[in-house]
Amino acid sequence: MPDFDLVILGAGPAGTAAAMQARRLGLTAALVDKAVFPRPKLCGGLVTGRCAAHLAEIFGIEITPDLFETRRNFEFHLRDQPLGTLEDVPPLHLTMRWDFDHRLLQEAFAAGAADYTGHRVETHDLTADRLTLASGETLAYRLLIAADGVQSPTAKALFGQPFSRDTIGFALEVEAPSQAPTEATPIRIDFAAANWGYGWSFPKKHSTTIGLGGLHARNPQMKAHLSAYLARLGTGQSATVKGHFLPFGAPKPTPGKGNVLLVGDAAGLVDPITGEGIGHAIHSGALAARAAKTALDQADAGRALALYTKATQPIRRAIAQARILRPLIFSARLQPFFARTFAASQTLKRDYMHLLSGDMEYPALLRRTALRLPRAAIRYLSAAASRN
């Protein structure tokens, strides 16, 4: 029976980052995923400056034209109301997850991670620290890293459900025909395209990724919202619509249990304002492997969770701070104020872009935003933050 320091469930960005970091630290690691890569993946494929830094640090991958398309221009809308444009801002990068995830996986295999992709888990005995694949092979581990997505079977086994339906988000997306973009072609962001959410149009070489997402509980008619959004963009609805849950600002207070660590979407690490998910997935995967290394060196696998929880505190704190700001952007009562302020302020738009690039964090944005808020808005935000 193969015996590993780490078995990693899920070979997306979080899982491959965990494997990559583990191998660099001298740990044995197995990557298990039912999919055969490359595989389709529903995602806008937006790589922020923060994410690009993690890619360089953990994988040694730079932003190159073979995998990424860089954009420096953006336009913003709130329903039918234009909120202005920005040009020559800190760059963001677009990628196709089919290629991107496959590249990360190949890097992890090159680093020495064992390949168990294309294998479905048949049974998983969390008490015995082993799992059996559909092929009949059994893998034993000292620590398990669950990078198995927002509907994580591991989180369900640990906590009874993978997420709360009161806080989960949901997204719909299509791949529309390409607009033959250039580097000057803007990325489009539409606030309020869904209730307590937004829409996006990411122009790429071979397609235009168009989608919208918002809080699931507030959007019983999400397909109707998508139809209206596609009509607003002048896009037909012939493309296949795909949907998935989105852990929209609801990280797990304790990202695991015992010798099991949850990373990426399985841990709920998605920013509720920017939608940043890939960067947090890569970062959390690497942090989990580092915590595992320290714990195993001390012959105390159970200590890894405490180390990992502490290491991810800055990510979870940033998400909590984003939840404080979220009502300002998404609540119906404050949207007129937000629209006027955002449309009139190039500084606020640039702050938003610097947040995406990683040049600014939420404490600074909160301070700058507070200076522009009337007292009524501050009272409303305080009340909304206590409810959310």
C-alpha positions in Angstrom: 0.0 0.0 0.0 1.6 3.3 -1.1 2.3 5.5 1.9 2.6 9.3 1.5 3.3 12.2 3.8 0.4 14.0 2.0 -2.5 12.8 -0.1 -4.0 15.8 -1.9 -7.6 15.5 -3.2 -8.1 17.7 -6.2 -5.6 18.7 -8.9 -6.7 22.2 -9.6 -4.6 25.3 -8.6 -4.9 24.7 -4.8 -4.0 21.0 -5.0 -1.1 21.5 -7.4 0.3 24.3 -5.3 0.2 22.1 -2.2 1.9 19.3 -4.1 4.5 21.7 -5.6 5.3 23.2 -2.2 5.4 19.8 -0.5 7.9 18.4 -2.9 10.1 21.5 -2.6 10.1 20.8 1.2 11.0 17.2 0.8 7.6 15.7 1.5 6.1 12.8 -0.5 2.8 13.8 -2.1 0.1 12.1 -4.2 -2.3 14.1 -6.3 -5.7 12.4 -6.7 -8.4 13.7 -9.1 -11.2 11.9 -10.9 -10.6 14.0 -14.0 -8.1 13.4 -16.7 -6.2 16.6 -17.5 -6.5 18.8 -19.5 -10.2 19.1 -18.6 -12.9 21.8 -19.0 -13.3 24.1 -16.0 -16.0 26.7 -15.5 -14.2 29.9 -14.5 -13.6 33.4 -15.9 -9.9 32.7 -15.8 -8.9 36.1 -14.4 -5.4 36.1 -13.0 -4.7 39.1 -10.7 -1.4 40.7 -9.9 -1.6 39.0 -6.5 -2.2 35.7 -8.2 0.7 36.3 -10.6 3.0 36.8 -7.7 2.0 33.5 -6.1 2.5 31.7 -9.5 6.1 33.1 -9.7 6.9 32.2 -6.1 5.4 28.7 -6.0 5.6 27.4 -9.6 8.3 29.6 -11.1 5.7 30.6 -13.8 5.9 34.0 -15.3 3.2 35.9 -17.3 4.0 34.9 -20.9 1.8 35.2 -24.1 1.6 31.4 -24.5 -0.7 31.1 -21.5 -1.9 34.6 -20.6 -3.5 37.6 -22.3 -2.7 40.9 -20.5 -5.3 43.7 -20.2 -4.8 47.2 -18.9 -8.1 48.8 -19.8 -11.5 48.4 -18.0 -15.0 49.7 -18.3 -17.6 49.7 -15.5 -21.3 49.7 -15.5 -24.2 49.4 -13.1 -27.1 47.9 -15.1 -27.6 50.3 -18.0 -25.6 53.1 -16.4 -22.0 53.6 -17.5 -19.7 54.2 -14.5 -16.6 55.2 -16.5 -13.4 53.6 -17.9 -9.8 53.2 -16.8 -6.8 53.0 -19.1 -3.3 51.8 -18.5 -4.0 50.5 -15.0 -2.0 47.7 -13.2 -2.3 44.7 -15.5 -4.6 41.8 -15.1 -4.3 38.6 -17.1 -6.8 36.3 -18.8 -6.2 32.6 -19.2 -8.2 29.5 -20.2 -8.4 27.1 -17.3 -8.1 24.1 -19.7 -4.5 25.2 -20.4 -3.7 26.9 -17.1 -4.6 24.0 -14.8 -2.8 21.5 -17.0 0.4 23.5 -16.9 0.3 23.7 -13.1 -0.3 20.0 -12.9 2.6 19.2 -15.2 4.9 21.4 -13.0 3.8 19.4 -9.9 4.5 16.1 -11.6 7.9 17.4 -12.7 8.6 18.2 -9.1 7.9 14.6 -8.1 4.3 14.5 -7.1 2.7 11.0 -7.7 0.1 11.0 -10.4 -3.3 9.6 -9.4 -5.4 11.7 -11.8 -8.1 9.9 -13.6 -8.9 7.9 -10.5 -12.1 8.2 -8.5 -12.1 7.7 -4.8 -14.2 4.7 -3.9 -14.0 4.8 -0.1 -12.3 7.1 2.3 -11.6 6.1 5.9 -10.8 9.3 7.7 -10.1 7.5 11.0 -7.6 5.1 9.5 -5.9 7.8 7.3 -6.4 5.9 4.0 -8.5 5.9 0.9 -9.2 3.4 -1.7 -9.5 4.2 -5.4 -12.0 2.7 -7.8 -9.1 0.8 -9.3 -8.7 -1.0 -5.9 -5.5 0.7 -5.0 -5.3 2.0 -1.4 -3.3 5.1 -0.4 -2.3 5.9 3.2 -1.3 9.3 4.4 -0.1 11.2 7.4 -2.0 14.4 6.4 -4.7 14.9 3.9 -5.1 18.2 2.0 -8.6 18.6 0.5 -8.6 20.8 -2.6 -11.8 19.2 -3.8 -13.8 22.3 -4.6 -16.7 24.3 -3.3 -18.9 21.1 -3.0 -16.0 19.3 -1.3 -17.0 15.7 -0.3 -14.3 16.0 2.4 -15.8 19.1 4.0 -19.2 17.3 3.9 -17.7 14.3 5.7 -16.1 16.6 8.3 -18.9 19.0 8.9 -22.1 17.5 7.5 -22.4 19.9 4.6 -19.8 21.5 2.3 -21.2 25.0 2.7 -24.1 27.0 4.1 -26.9 27.8 1.6 -27.5 31.1 3.4 -24.1 32.4 2.4 -23.1 30.5 -0.8 -22.9 32.2 -4.1 -23.8 30.9 -7.6 -22.4 31.8 -11.0 -23.5 31.2 -14.6 -21.1 31.5 -17.5 -20.9 31.1 -21.3 -18.1 31.0 -23.8 -19.3 33.4 -26.5 -17.5 34.0 -29.8 -14.3 35.9 -29.7 -14.3 39.7 -30.3 -10.8 39.5 -31.9 -9.4 41.5 -28.9 -6.2 43.4 -28.7 -4.3 44.4 -25.5 -6.3 47.6 -25.6 -9.7 45.8 -25.6 -11.2 46.5 -22.2 -12.4 44.0 -19.6 -16.0 44.9 -18.6 -17.4 44.7 -15.1 -21.2 45.2 -14.5 -22.2 45.7 -10.9 -25.7 44.5 -10.0 -26.0 42.3 -13.1 -27.3 39.8 -10.4 -28.7 40.6 -7.0 -25.7 41.1 -4.6 -23.4 40.3 -7.4 -21.9 41.4 -10.7 -21.3 40.4 -14.3 -18.2 40.2 -16.4 -17.1 40.0 -19.9 -13.5 38.8 -20.5 -12.4 39.1 -24.2 -9.9 36.4 -25.1 -8.3 35.2 -28.4 -10.6 32.2 -28.9 -13.7 33.2 -27.0 -15.3 35.8 -24.8 -16.0 34.5 -21.3 -19.2 36.1 -20.1 -20.8 35.4 -16.8 -22.5 36.7 -13.7 -22.6 35.6 -10.0 -24.3 36.6 -6.8 -25.6 35.3 -3.6 -27.6 32.2 -4.3 -30.4 32.9 -1.8 -31.1 36.3 -3.4 -31.1 35.1 -7.0 -33.9 32.5 -7.6 -34.1 33.7 -11.2 -30.4 33.6 -12.0 -31.0 32.3 -15.6 -33.2 35.3 -16.3 -30.5 37.6 -15.0 -28.0 35.9 -17.4 -30.4 36.3 -20.3 -30.9 40.0 -19.6 -27.2 40.4 -19.2 -26.4 38.7 -22.5 -29.0 40.8 -24.2 -27.4 44.0 -22.7 -24.1 42.9 -24.2 -25.7 42.1 -27.6 -24.7 38.5 -27.3 -27.0 35.6 -28.5 -27.9 32.8 -26.2 -26.8 29.9 -28.4 -23.7 29.1 -26.2 -24.0 26.4 -23.6 -24.7 27.8 -20.1 -22.8 26.3 -17.3 -23.3 27.0 -13.6 -21.5 26.3 -10.3 -21.6 27.3 -6.7 -19.2 30.0 -5.5 -18.0 30.4 -1.9 -18.7 34.1 -2.0 -17.1 35.5 1.1 -17.9 32.7 3.5 -14.6 31.1 4.6 -14.7 28.2 7.1 -13.7 29.5 10.6 -11.5 26.4 11.0 -10.3 25.2 7.7 -10.2 21.5 8.5 -10.3 19.0 11.3 -7.8 16.7 12.9 -5.1 15.9 10.2 -7.3 17.2 7.3 -6.7 20.6 5.9 -9.2 22.3 3.5 -7.7 24.7 0.9 -9.0 26.9 -1.9 -12.7 26.8 -2.6 -13.2 23.9 -0.2 -12.1 26.3 2.6 -14.4 29.0 1.2 -11.6 31.3 0.2 -13.2 33.6 -2.5 -13.3 37.4 -2.2 -17.0 38.5 -2.2 -16.2 41.8 -4.1 -13.5 41.0 -6.6 -14.3 37.3 -7.0 -10.6 36.5 -6.5 -10.4 32.8 -6.1 -7.4 31.4 -8.0 -4.8 33.5 -6.2 -6.2 32.5 -2.8 -6.4 28.8 -3.9 -2.7 28.8 -4.9 -1.6 30.7 -1.7 -3.7 28.5 0.7 -2.4 25.3 -1.0 1.2 26.3 -0.4 0.5 27.4 3.2 -1.1 24.0 3.9 2.0 22.2 2.7 4.3 24.4 4.8 2.2 23.8 7.9 2.3 20.1 7.1 6.1 20.1 6.8 6.5 21.9 10.2 4.0 19.5 11.9 5.5 16.3 10.5 9.1 17.5 11.4 7.8 17.7 15.0 6.2 14.3 14.7 2.8 15.9 15.5 0.5 15.7 12.4 -2.4 17.1 14.4 -0.6 20.4 14.9 -0.7 21.2 11.2 -4.3 22.5 11.4 -3.5 25.1 14.0 -0.4 26.2 12.0 -2.4 26.4 8.8 -5.3 28.2 10.4 -3.0 30.9 11.7 -1.2 31.2 8.4 -4.4 31.7 6.5 -5.7 34.3 8.9 -4.7 37.3 6.7 -6.7 35.8 3.8 -9.8 35.2 5.9 -9.4 38.6 7.5 -9.3 40.3 4.1 -12.5 38.4 3.1 -14.2 39.6 6.3 -13.2 43.2 5.5 -14.6 42.8 2.0 -17.9 41.7 3.5 -18.1 45.0 5.4 -17.8 46.8 2.1 -20.1 44.6 0.1 -23.4 46.3 1.1 -22.0 49.6 -0.2 -21.7 48.1 -3.7 -24.5 45.6 -3.8 -27.4 46.7 -1.5 -30.3 48.3 -3.4 -30.6 51.1 -0.8 -27.0 52.3 -1.4 -26.5 51.5 -5.1 -27.5 55.1 -6.2 -24.9 56.5 -3.8 -22.3 54.0 -5.0 -23.1 54.7 -8.6 -22.7 58.4 -8.3 -19.5 58.1 -6.2 -17.9 55.5 -8.4 -18.8 57.2 -11.6 -17.4 60.5 -10.5 -14.2 59.3 -8.9 -11.2 58.0 -10.9 -9.4 57.6 -7.6 -12.0 55.1 -6.4 -11.8 53.2 -9.7 -8.0 53.0 -9.4 -8.3 51.9 -5.8 -10.5 49.0 -7.0 -7.9 48.1 -9.6 -5.0 48.4 -7.2 -6.9 46.0 -4.9 -7.1 43.5 -7.7 -3.4 43.9 -8.5 -2.3 43.4 -4.9 -0.9 46.9 -4.5 -3.6 47.7 -2.0 -5.3 45.7 0.7 -8.8 46.1 2.3 -7.7 48.1 5.4 -6.4 50.9 3.2 -9.5 50.7 0.9 -11.8 50.8 4.0 -10.1 54.0 5.3 -10.3 55.7 1.9 -13.9 54.7 1.4 -14.9 55.9 4.8 -13.7 59.4 4.0 -16.3 59.5 1.2 -19.2 58.1 3.0 -22.0 60.2 4.5 -23.1 59.2 8.0 -26.3 57.5 6.8 -24.2 55.1 4.7 -21.8 54.4 7.5 -24.8 53.5 9.8 -26.2 51.3 7.1 -22.9 49.5 6.5 -22.4 48.9 10.2 -25.9 47.4 10.5 -25.4 45.3 7.4 -22.0 44.0 8.6 -23.5 42.8 11.9 -26.2 40.9 9.9 -23.7 39.4 7.5 
